[in-house]
Amino acid sequence: MTEQAENTKRIAKNTLMLYVRMLFGMLVSLYTSRVVLQALGVEDYGIYNVVGGVVAMFSLLSGSLSAAVSRFLTFELGRNDLVRLRKVFSSALCVHALLALVVLVLSETLGLWFLNCQMNIPADRMIAANWVFQFSLFSFLLGLFSVPYNASIISHERMGIFAFVGIGDTLLQLGIVLFIAFGGICSDKLIVYASLLVVKGMLFQLFYFYYCRKSFKECRFRLSLDKPLLKEMTGFAGWNFIGASSAILRDQGGNILLNLFYGPALNAARGVANQVSNAIGLFVGNFMIALNPQITKSYAAAEYGYMFSLIFRGARFSYYLLLWLALPVLLNTQYILSIWLNVVPEHATLFVQLVLVFSMCEAISNPLITVMLATGKIRNYQIIVGGLQMMNFPLSYIFLKMGFLPEIIVMVAISLSLICLGARLILLRDMIQLPVARFLRHVCGNVIVVTILSLTVPMYARWELPDNLFGFIFSCIICFGWGGIILYRFGCSVSERKFLISKLQFASAKWLNK
């Protein structure tokens, strides 16, 4: 078996393990969201979402450094340089310790001022909001120290342990939610919920530390720092800061704008939409987690033909997975929310639909972002694309100030996402000689055709079916069945269809022989 065939097999195996984790997590997440909303109430649920967003505003540097650590670890693994790997890991821990100190100071000064003086939170819930802020900050600081360890697990493609940790996290989350809902708690449930999430974070940080030290030779801290490497990593992270900050400003900044203009109830609606989007988006996220290391390693090894094939397939299949899963949700949003939640926040239906469309637009760009990070030459890219994404906040503010509906913030995000896709293609054409015309034809063109064909029959069926349980079930069957046929026939190439058939035949034969 060739090395590329072995890599493809590893991607498929890792993706399968991550999907087991994801399916379990998705089912539990949908249940826990319902229970938490019911236990905390719409107002407290909105407060938890928006206060956590304030802390996330200080995670701008964290996102950029996380990408830097993952890129450098995976790149050195592709070059089989253990000495350099050790230096990267130790340098990453030092940088994250310094970052934790900076975030702590900023959060306890600017963050507290913004929370107590600027945000729209009822006076009788300010004490609880401050507790949530402190617990969210502590959870974030714990997460900072997990980044190098988590990046090591992904870079080594140990997706089995990654899936195990995810299932454990989901089980603990379920236990916390059940305790909040049915534990007969006499104290403030919002405060107790936030504090238990901190305990959960501490347990997983200890596990990451133990596993990585035992499994990977590079995961041992050494104080001797490589100044040129530190300069290279911080320079990479500095430019990537623009992209990380633009994403945080788009998501959490939009959440804060909703709070300032409409109050916590709209934050609850946005929170519900994000829960649905995150549950479905885990499919694509897990696929990309398995795919990303191979894109970076193929670039490091100068295997550009294989790298381009991964980019093209990654973009198409990321979108197809989301489309296939989102179809029944898009066409039955109101009914799904009504049976999922006892109380459906106002505007939640349209928020869910728009956030799913935004996620599908972003899915096409995921492999392009990965290969851009792999090059390490990200200055011009981040200035242009990050600058475009930063327009989400001011444009959303302007439209809300003009009296537009709250959903306008997601519509702005969708429009800018498509503009950023075009900018990425133009920039990567010069950076890695990306064949843009072929990408537009085989990815974007194919995606448009598949989307239109996938919507025809399900939309007609939804129009004719009654709005009850029978109509919902029948609509889901049509969406998955028709969508699957279109994806197989028009979304896959001949070689990809042959590959799927061979794998299905192999799995069937193995099952029948048992």
PERA-V738668 format. One line per field, one symbol per residue. ss: DSSP state (H for helix, E for strand, C for the rest). phi: phi as a letter, one per 30 degrees, with the letter a starting at -180 (. if undefined). burial: b if it has 24 or more other C-alpha atoms within 12 Angstrom, else e. A space follows every 10 residues. Layout:
BEGIN
ss=???
phi=???
burial=???
END
This chain:
BEGIN
ss=CCHHHHHHHH HHHHHHHHHH HHHHHHHHHH HHHHHHHHHH HHHHHHHHHH HHHHHHHCCH HHHHHHHHHH HHHHHHHHHC CHHHHHHHHH HHHHHHHHHH HHHHHHHHHH HHHHHHHCCC CCHHHHHHHH HHHHHHHHHH HHHHHHHHHH HHHHHCCCHH HHHHHHHHHH HHHHHHHHHH HHCCCCCCHH HHHHHHHHHH HHHHHHHHHH HHHHHCCCCC CCCCCCHHHH HHHHHHHHHH HHHHHHHHHH HHHHHHHHHH HHCHHHHHHH HHHHHHHHHH HHHHHHHHHH HHHHHHHHHH CCCHHHHHHH HHHHHHHHHH HHHHHHHHHH HCHHHHHHHH CCCCCCCHHH HHHHHHHHHH HHHHHHHHHH HHHHHCCCHH HHHHHHHHHC HHHHHHHHHH HCCCCCCHHH HHHHHHHHHH HHHHHHHHHH HHCCCHHHHH HHHHHHHHHH HHHHHHHHHH HHHHCCCCHH HHHHHHHHHH HHHHHHHHHH HCCHHHHHHH HHHHHHHHHH HHCC
phi=.ddddddddd ddddddddde ddeddddddd dddddddddd jddddddddd dddddddcce dedddddddd ddddddddch cdddeddddd ddddddddde ddddddddcd ddddddccdc beedcddddd ddeddddddd dddeddeddd ddddddhddd dddddddddd dddddddddd dbdidcdddd ddedddddee dddddddedd ddddcbdddb dbddccdede dddddddddd eddddddddd dddddddddd cbjddddddd dddddddddd ddededdddd deeddddddd dicddddddd dddddddddd ddddddeddd dbedddddcd cdbcddiddd eedddddddd ddeddedddd dddddicced eddddddddd dedddddddd ddjddddddd dddddddddd dddddddddd dbhddddddd ddcddddddd dddddededd dddddddbdd dddddddddd dddddddddc ccdddddddd dddddddddd dddd
burial=eeeeeebbeb bbebbebbbb bbbbbbbbbb bbbbbbbbbb bbbbbbbbbb bbbbbbbbbb bbbbbbbbbb bbbbbbbbee eeebbbbbbb bbbbbbbebb bebbeebbee bbebbbeebb beeebbebbb bbbbbbbbbb bbbbbbbbbb bbbbbbbbbb bbbbbbbbbb ebbbbbbbeb beeeeeeebb bbbbbbbbeb bbebbeebbe bbeeebebbb beeeeeeebb ebbbebbbbb bbbbbbbbbb bbbbbbbbbb bbbbbbbbbb bbbbbbbbbb bbbbbbbbbb bbbbbbbbbb eeebebbbbb bbbbbbbbbb bbbbbbbbbb bbbbbbbeeb bebbbbbbbb bbbbbbbbbb bbbbbbbbbb bbbbbbbbbb bbbbbbbbbb bbbebbbebb eeeebbbbbb bbbbbbbbbb bbbbbbbbee bbebbbeebe ebbbebbbeb bebbbebbbe bbeeeeeeee bbebbbebbb ebbbebbbeb bbeeeeeeee eeeeeeeeee eeee
END
